[in-house]
Structures are given as C-alpha cells and as structure tokens.
Amino acid sequence: MSLINISRAYDQGVAEYDSSMRSDHWMRRMIWRQCKHAFKAGDHILDLGCGTGIDSYHLLKQGMKVTALDASKAMLESHKKKYHGGENIEFQQGDLTQLEGLPNDHFDGVVSSFAALNTVDDWPQWQRQVNAILKPKAQIVFHMLNAGDIWQDSERRQQTEREIAINGQPVRHYFHNANQLYHDILAENFNLKYSCQFSFLLPYAKRYRLPSWINLALGELENLIGRLSNFEQTGRFVLMRLQKRD
C-alpha cells in the first residue's frame, strides 16, 4: 500500500473530515461500547489511523493514554490543534501496516475504525506485529469495510480488493470475510470476543438522510442480530473485538 497515496488523500480532505463523519456517530457509539468492554482508565491505547482524533479524544476522556498514529500529516496537525496540551497523548506520523518500530509488550490495547485497516495488504505480518507490541491479554477493537455488503451487486461483493477514490486520490482497499480472517490468520495469537455486522438493514447511502435517533435504533437492532451466523456476510461494516492470549 502506498503511504504517499493515503497521506495525500487525507491531507486534502482534512477540512471536511469531521463534518463528513457526523452522520456516522451512531456507529461510533457501537465502537466505543466495545472499547468500554476492552479498555479501562490508565490503559495505554494505540489508535491506528486516528484521523482528526475522534476516537482518541473519547479514550482520553475515559482516563486513558493514547498514541495516535496516522499517515496524514494534516490529519495529525488538526488532531493536535483540537487537543493540544494534553499530557496523556502522543502523535506519530506513520504507516499502520508497518509497526516494527514500536516497542514490544508496550500497549494495553489497539483501536482502529472506519476502514483504516482495509489498507492492510499483508494480514499475517500485521497480526504478528500487533501481537508483539501488545501486553498479554490486551485487546483490539477494529471496525472496517466488509466484503459482503448485501446492498452491493454480486460482482462488487466478490471483489477482494479495489481502488477507492478518496478526495481524488486512488487508495487500494482490501476486503475480507471477517470470520474467515479470524480463523485463518488472527486466531494464531488472539481469541475472538465479539464480531458483528453493521449497516445492513438499509443501504448505507440512505442512512445519511435519517434522523440520528433512527440510525441509533437501527444500530442497536443490528448489534443484536448482526452477530448471528445468518447475518455473517451482510453488512457494509464489521466490528470485532479480540483479546491477545497469554
């Protein structure tokens, strides 16, 4: 994956980023619920693909320390301006698919949301790197685009990778069956604690036009049924929580 392409794409979109994410606040609440199960005050959390710091700030408010990592310099600068002066946060510009430079057995958890991990092209390598930097029993909460969105045509659902234009820049994304990804790769070092499909009751594009309370109600319903095997490959997004083995 080209770090330059990702950096350019999000550098160009930083001014509109926060406003573009407001309609997805219902999904953030689902992500943060899993963070509450996974992390506690005093934990040191690595936020991969942190963007302008929406998740980082939430974790800071819960009493955690955050290392915020993103490919985009502009995103990190926006993050710093909003939350400057905080002694419990540090910033790193870098590639979330290459984590060898981070210290081993250092973090109490990892969070990544909204498709940042869809840029990972070598999951066996990535999970070994994450395993190395996490303390025993640390947890990962990650949320990404799913391979099986039922509202897309059959050809698109079969694609395992494609370029998506982000602010005019092509960024290659990779798509997986979440449960297969876990059993084939992640189960080597992690136990699955939670896996749920989201944004399948209505097409994702239509949810932008709905009031926030309806989106939240739909999200709560998806949180109940999106974990069932019958809905395994239905959502536009998948949310998972994993725990490192001893």
C-alpha positions as CSV (number, residue, x, y, z in Angstrom):
1,M,0.0,0.0,0.0
2,S,1.4,3.4,-1.0
3,L,1.7,5.6,2.1
4,I,2.1,8.6,-0.2
5,N,-1.4,8.0,-1.7
6,I,-3.0,7.6,1.7
7,S,-1.3,10.7,3.0
8,R,-2.3,12.8,0.0
9,A,-5.9,11.6,0.1
10,Y,-6.5,12.5,3.7
11,D,-4.3,15.7,3.7
12,Q,-6.7,17.0,1.0
13,G,-9.9,16.1,2.9
14,V,-8.9,17.2,6.4
15,A,-11.1,20.4,6.4
16,E,-14.3,18.5,5.8
17,Y,-13.5,15.3,7.7
18,D,-15.2,15.9,11.0
19,S,-18.4,17.2,9.4
20,S,-18.5,14.2,7.0
21,M,-18.3,11.8,9.9
22,R,-21.2,13.3,11.9
23,S,-23.9,11.1,10.3
24,D,-21.9,8.0,11.4
25,H,-22.0,9.0,15.1
26,W,-24.4,6.1,15.8
27,M,-21.6,3.7,14.6
28,R,-19.0,5.4,16.7
29,R,-21.2,4.6,19.7
30,M,-21.1,0.9,18.8
31,I,-17.3,1.1,18.5
32,W,-17.0,3.0,21.8
33,R,-19.2,0.4,23.6
34,Q,-16.7,-2.3,22.6
35,C,-13.8,0.0,23.8
36,K,-15.6,0.2,27.1
37,H,-15.5,-3.6,27.3
38,A,-11.9,-3.8,26.2
39,F,-10.1,-0.9,27.9
40,K,-10.0,0.9,31.3
41,A,-8.7,4.1,32.8
42,G,-4.9,4.2,32.9
43,D,-4.5,1.9,29.8
44,H,-2.2,3.0,27.0
45,I,-4.1,2.6,23.7
46,L,-2.7,2.8,20.2
47,D,-5.2,4.5,17.8
48,L,-4.3,3.3,14.3
49,G,-5.5,5.6,11.5
50,C,-6.5,8.1,14.1
51,G,-7.5,10.8,11.7
52,T,-8.5,14.0,13.5
53,G,-8.8,12.2,16.8
54,I,-12.4,11.4,17.3
55,D,-11.7,8.1,18.9
56,S,-8.6,9.3,20.6
57,Y,-10.4,12.1,22.4
58,H,-13.1,9.7,23.6
59,L,-10.5,7.5,25.1
60,L,-8.7,10.4,26.7
61,K,-12.0,11.4,28.4
62,Q,-12.2,7.9,29.8
63,G,-8.8,8.4,31.5
64,M,-6.6,6.6,29.1
65,K,-3.3,7.4,27.5
66,V,-3.3,7.4,23.7
67,T,-0.6,7.1,21.0
68,A,-2.3,8.5,17.9
69,L,-0.8,7.2,14.6
70,D,-1.8,8.3,11.1
71,A,-0.3,8.5,7.6
72,S,-1.7,12.1,7.1
73,K,0.4,15.0,8.5
74,A,-2.6,17.3,8.0
75,M,-4.9,15.0,10.0
76,L,-2.4,14.8,12.8
77,E,-2.0,18.6,12.8
78,S,-5.8,19.0,13.1
79,H,-5.7,16.5,15.9
80,K,-3.0,18.4,17.8
81,K,-4.8,21.7,17.5
82,K,-8.0,20.3,19.0
83,Y,-6.4,18.5,21.9
84,H,-3.2,20.5,22.4
85,G,-1.5,20.5,25.8
86,G,-2.7,17.0,26.8
87,E,0.0,15.1,28.7
88,N,-1.6,11.8,28.0
89,I,-1.4,11.8,24.2
90,E,1.5,11.5,21.8
91,F,1.4,11.7,18.0
92,Q,3.2,9.7,15.3
93,Q,3.0,10.0,11.5
94,G,3.5,6.6,10.0
95,D,2.2,3.5,8.2
96,L,-0.2,1.5,10.2
97,T,0.8,-1.6,8.2
98,Q,4.4,-1.3,9.4
99,L,4.6,-1.3,13.2
100,E,8.1,-2.8,13.7
101,G,9.4,0.5,15.2
102,L,7.0,0.4,18.1
103,P,8.2,-1.1,21.4
104,N,7.3,-4.7,22.3
105,D,4.9,-5.5,25.1
106,H,4.0,-1.8,25.4
107,F,0.3,-1.2,24.7
108,D,-2.8,-2.2,26.7
109,G,-4.9,-2.1,23.5
110,V,-5.4,-1.1,19.9
111,V,-8.4,0.6,18.3
112,S,-8.9,1.3,14.6
113,S,-12.1,2.5,12.9
114,F,-13.7,3.3,9.6
115,A,-11.7,1.3,7.1
116,A,-8.2,2.3,8.1
117,L,-7.4,-1.5,8.3
118,N,-8.8,-2.1,4.8
119,T,-5.4,-0.7,3.6
120,V,-3.6,-3.7,5.2
121,D,-2.3,-5.9,2.3
122,D,-0.4,-8.5,4.5
123,W,-2.6,-9.6,7.4
124,P,-0.3,-12.4,8.7
125,Q,2.5,-9.9,9.0
126,W,0.3,-7.3,10.5
127,Q,-1.2,-9.6,13.2
128,R,2.4,-10.7,14.2
129,Q,3.5,-7.1,14.6
130,V,0.4,-6.2,16.6
131,N,0.8,-9.3,18.8
132,A,4.4,-8.2,19.5
133,I,3.6,-4.6,20.7
134,L,0.6,-5.7,22.9
135,K,0.8,-6.8,26.5
136,P,-0.6,-10.2,27.4
137,K,-4.4,-10.2,27.5
138,A,-4.5,-6.8,25.7
139,Q,-7.5,-6.3,23.4
140,I,-8.0,-4.9,19.9
141,V,-11.2,-3.2,18.7
142,F,-11.3,-2.8,15.0
143,H,-14.0,-1.7,12.6
144,M,-13.7,-1.9,8.8
145,L,-15.4,-2.3,5.5
146,N,-16.8,-5.8,5.0
147,A,-16.6,-8.0,1.9
148,G,-20.3,-8.9,1.8
149,D,-22.4,-5.8,1.8
150,I,-25.8,-7.2,0.7
151,W,-26.8,-3.8,-0.9
152,Q,-24.0,-4.0,-3.5
153,D,-24.2,-6.0,-6.7
154,S,-22.9,-9.6,-6.8
155,E,-19.7,-8.6,-8.8
156,R,-18.7,-6.0,-6.3
157,R,-19.4,-8.4,-3.4
158,Q,-16.9,-10.9,-4.9
159,Q,-14.1,-8.4,-5.1
160,T,-11.3,-8.9,-2.6
161,E,-9.6,-5.6,-3.5
162,R,-10.2,-2.4,-5.4
163,E,-9.1,1.2,-5.6
164,I,-11.4,3.7,-3.9
165,A,-11.1,7.4,-4.8
166,I,-10.7,9.5,-1.6
167,N,-10.6,13.2,-2.3
168,G,-9.5,12.4,-5.8
169,Q,-6.6,10.1,-4.8
170,P,-6.8,6.4,-5.6
171,V,-6.3,4.3,-2.4
172,R,-6.3,0.5,-2.7
173,H,-8.6,-1.3,-0.2
174,Y,-8.7,-5.0,0.7
175,F,-11.9,-6.8,1.7
176,H,-12.3,-9.9,3.8
177,N,-14.9,-12.2,5.3
178,A,-14.3,-11.3,8.9
179,N,-14.8,-14.7,10.4
180,Q,-12.6,-16.3,7.8
181,L,-9.9,-13.6,8.5
182,Y,-10.1,-14.5,12.2
183,H,-10.0,-18.3,11.8
184,D,-7.3,-18.3,9.1
185,I,-5.0,-15.6,10.5
186,L,-5.9,-13.8,13.7
187,A,-6.7,-16.9,15.7
188,E,-3.0,-17.7,15.8
189,N,-2.5,-15.2,18.6
190,F,-5.9,-13.9,19.5
191,N,-9.3,-15.0,20.9
192,L,-12.5,-13.6,19.4
193,K,-14.6,-11.8,21.9
194,Y,-17.1,-10.1,19.7
195,S,-18.0,-9.9,15.9
196,C,-20.9,-8.0,14.4
197,Q,-22.1,-6.8,11.0
198,F,-23.4,-3.3,10.7
199,S,-25.3,-1.2,8.2
200,F,-27.2,-4.0,6.5
201,L,-30.9,-3.1,7.4
202,L,-30.8,-0.3,4.9
203,P,-28.4,0.8,2.2
204,Y,-25.6,2.8,3.8
205,A,-26.3,5.8,1.5
206,K,-29.9,6.1,2.7
207,R,-28.9,6.3,6.3
208,Y,-27.3,9.7,5.8
209,R,-30.9,11.1,5.3
210,L,-32.3,9.6,8.5
211,P,-32.6,11.3,11.9
212,S,-29.8,10.3,14.3
213,W,-32.2,8.6,16.7
214,I,-33.5,6.3,14.0
215,N,-29.9,5.4,12.9
216,L,-29.1,4.7,16.6
217,A,-32.2,2.5,16.9
218,L,-31.2,0.6,13.7
219,G,-27.7,0.2,15.1
220,E,-28.9,-1.3,18.3
221,L,-31.0,-3.8,16.4
222,E,-28.1,-4.7,14.2
223,N,-26.0,-5.1,17.3
224,L,-28.4,-7.8,18.3
225,I,-28.9,-9.7,15.1
226,G,-25.6,-8.8,13.3
227,R,-23.8,-11.3,15.5
228,L,-25.9,-14.3,14.3
229,S,-24.4,-16.7,11.7
230,N,-27.3,-16.0,9.3
231,F,-26.0,-12.4,9.0
232,E,-22.3,-13.2,8.8
233,Q,-21.7,-11.6,5.4
234,T,-24.4,-8.9,5.1
235,G,-23.1,-5.6,6.5
236,R,-21.2,-2.8,4.9
237,F,-19.0,-2.7,8.0
238,V,-17.8,-5.3,10.5
239,L,-16.9,-4.6,14.1
240,M,-14.6,-7.0,16.0
241,R,-13.0,-7.3,19.4
242,L,-10.1,-9.7,20.0
243,Q,-8.0,-10.5,23.0
244,K,-4.4,-11.5,23.0
245,R,-3.6,-14.8,24.5
246,D,-1.2,-15.1,27.5
